[in-house]
Amino acid sequence: MYFRRFILGTVAAMPLLAAMAGAAHAQAVSADAAKAFIRQSGQQLQGIINGSATQAQKADQLRQLVNQIVAVDQVGDYVLGRYLNVMTPQQHGQFQNLFHQLLSYNITYQIKAYQGVSFIVNSAAQQGNDMVVNTTVTSPGKQPADVGWAVDEIDGSPKIVDVIVAGTSLRITTRNDYSSVIVGHGGQVSALLNAMQGQITRIANAQ
């Protein structure tokens, strides 16, 4: 399941998403503005991961950074797809809470794996409603990876809404994975919530 792969697994590799849920608040970002945003965000990310703080301090700093640069709530609604319309307000609130928790666990899990990460910002081009910034990401012992960052303006600020790795949109992959869980349990969205909670419990117990 995609839970373990989601966001900073690929914000650090580096990942993250057509029309978004909540797209009424999304606007196009210019190529120069998107490149500047990704360059600054990447430098902040590098500074935290490669810094001298403790692992716990880095995890906290990364959580704060990701909440600033990624449209987490909008991404969460996007990956729910059509099931967003059948969730009760309580289920939706629970989903967003679990989604944020899984992101936080992923951030903590990925810190050591990406020590020494560096990146180069290349070109930027409009793709659908998003401005996609192409970067080359390098980590010690790994081949350089070409990663595209989709950026939209959300409520007045640029935000990452998707990451494209090897031509694959991670928000679409996540949506397909979540849908498979729900479909596999007779269309019950509660099955997805239970699966997400189970994943959080397993990660917490393994730490």
C-alpha positions, 0 to 999 in steps of 0.5 A: 500500500502506498501509505509508506511511500507518501510524501516526504518519502518523496519530498526527500527523494524528492515527491508529492498531485487535473482538477483538485478537490478545493480547486476553487482556491487554486490559481496558476503560478508563473514559471519563475515564481514556481522555480523560486519557490521550489529552490527555496523549499529545497534549500530549507529541506537540505538545511534541516536534513543535513544539519546538526540537530537531533533526529527528533528536532529534525523531525519536528522542523521537517513537519513544520516545513512540510505543512508550510510548503505542501497543500496537505489538506487539499492533497488529502481531499484529492486522493479521496476522489469520489469518496469525499462526497460520501464521507460524513463530516466526522469521517472526513475529519478523521481521515485528515487527522490520519493523513497528517499523522501518516505524513509525520511518521513518514517524515521521521522515518525518512530522515536518515535515508536522505542525509546528504541529499542535494538537488538542482532546479532545472526547467518549469512548464505548465501541465494542465492546471499546474506549473511543474518544476523539474529538478535533479535530486542526488543522494549519497550512494543513489543514482540521480533522480529526475523529479517534477514538483507540481505547484499551485497557488493555494489561498495566495501562497505557492504550494506543492500539490503533486510530485512526479517521479519516473513519469508517475504522479504520486497523488494519482497513485495514492488515489488508486491505492485508497480506492482499491482499499475501499472497493475491496471492502464493499465501498465502505470508507470506514475500511480505509480509515481502519487501514490507515489507523492500523498502519499508524499503529504498526509504525508506532510499535516498530519505533 
